[in-house]
Amino acid sequence: MNAATQSVIEQVGTRSVSSIRADFPILHQQVNGHPLVYLDNAASSQHPQVVIDAISQYYQKNHANIHRGVHTLSQRATDQFEGAREEVRRFINAGCSKEVIFTRGTTEAINLVAESFLRPRLQPGDEILISALEHHANIVPWQHVCQHTGAVLKVIPITQAGEVDFTAFESLIGPRTKLLALAHVSNALGTVVPVENFIAAARKAGVPVLLDGAQAIPHSVVDVQKLDCDFYCFSAHKLCGPTGIGVLYGREALLQAMPPWQGGGDMILTVSFEKTTYNQLPWKFEAGTPHIAGAIGLGAALRYLNSLGMQNIAAYEQQLLAYATRQLSKVEGLRIIGTAPHKAAVVSFVTKNIHPHDLGTILDTEGVAIRTGHHCAMPVMSFYGIPATARASFAFYNTFAEIDRLVAALHHAQNVMG
Ligand code: C6P
């Protein structure tokens, strides 16, 4: 049975998915002679017209540098930029907007914590704890600080299903652990990590926690106060917002105690050749002219997502995930990589006799966009003994019929490759 032959209700809260799709101009095009099926949302999601309009309006009417000018355009741009910060604060329920630092994305947010928070606190032999399912962005910055300080990176193993092994974690966390840095959702496997359990144990041990929320925040309600994490990092471009902008949430007391990471304009109060004094939070961590249009676009994206309701988005995407998992499991020779019981809308898989790159190329000729490769999670690939996977990742604007198109394109690829 496929989507055409079963009655599925494609609804996100009160809105039909077909009406939501009308909000996304990019989805309505032919690729290689076929209607586009965009299933690469974990890499970057698409933009509704309201986000495109917010950015375009800013450039058409309000562009100027921020925090500097007394003239009207500069004040408008500043208000919009700081307004976006407040949107972010509300979206993640941070206690105050000082706790919301704009960065270039998740990667820069993690590097900021590595260099400004952790590096000055590390002694040789101290430990940083991560898991085996991390994206490179949550591995390499810690390796850098280890190289410079003599600290040691410890890795919590994962199970065959792709879950972070909690028992192993309990044996690894100890008096030398200076930070626990975990993905909230794995980009390569889709596993939702039960971070609440890990955070509770870390709290007991007095260990600060950073969450890489890049893949969690597009699919769920994130409340940083409820999570009780110390740092939460994410990128706008996976959230229907622009590239080149992201967020570091940090607990205020920790951010206050941290030295600035980069120096330059906007992050200072006074400068002389003898001495510089630094700006307050959050600007202390935002040296130089920021991505103003990016922040404004992110604010518009969050308003759009709020209008749909993150809970409604999560519920619909779980239906897509269940359907895709069912249909893909029926494809002969296909093996799903990452079978944790609790997953976000990501399905990684390999097929017998077809390399994922070939698969991705053939699917593209059918208008189906998926990502293939190691997904910047090479240790995950090593764990499963594979070089790469094909990954279909869904957003709330995808349909059941698009999953049927994916499955049909896979059959086509199998025919082409014999
Ligand atoms: N993952 C993917 O296709 P940036 O590049 O800074 O916006 O995000 C980095 C990043 C960090 N953590 C996780 C869990 C991620 O998934 C990503 C980005 C994309 O899976 C591109 S590699």
Residues whose N, C-alpha, C, O or C-beta is under 5 A from the ligand:
A	BS01	C6P	A42 A43 G105 T106 T107 E108 H135 A137 A183 V185 N187 D212 A214 Q215 S235 H375 C376
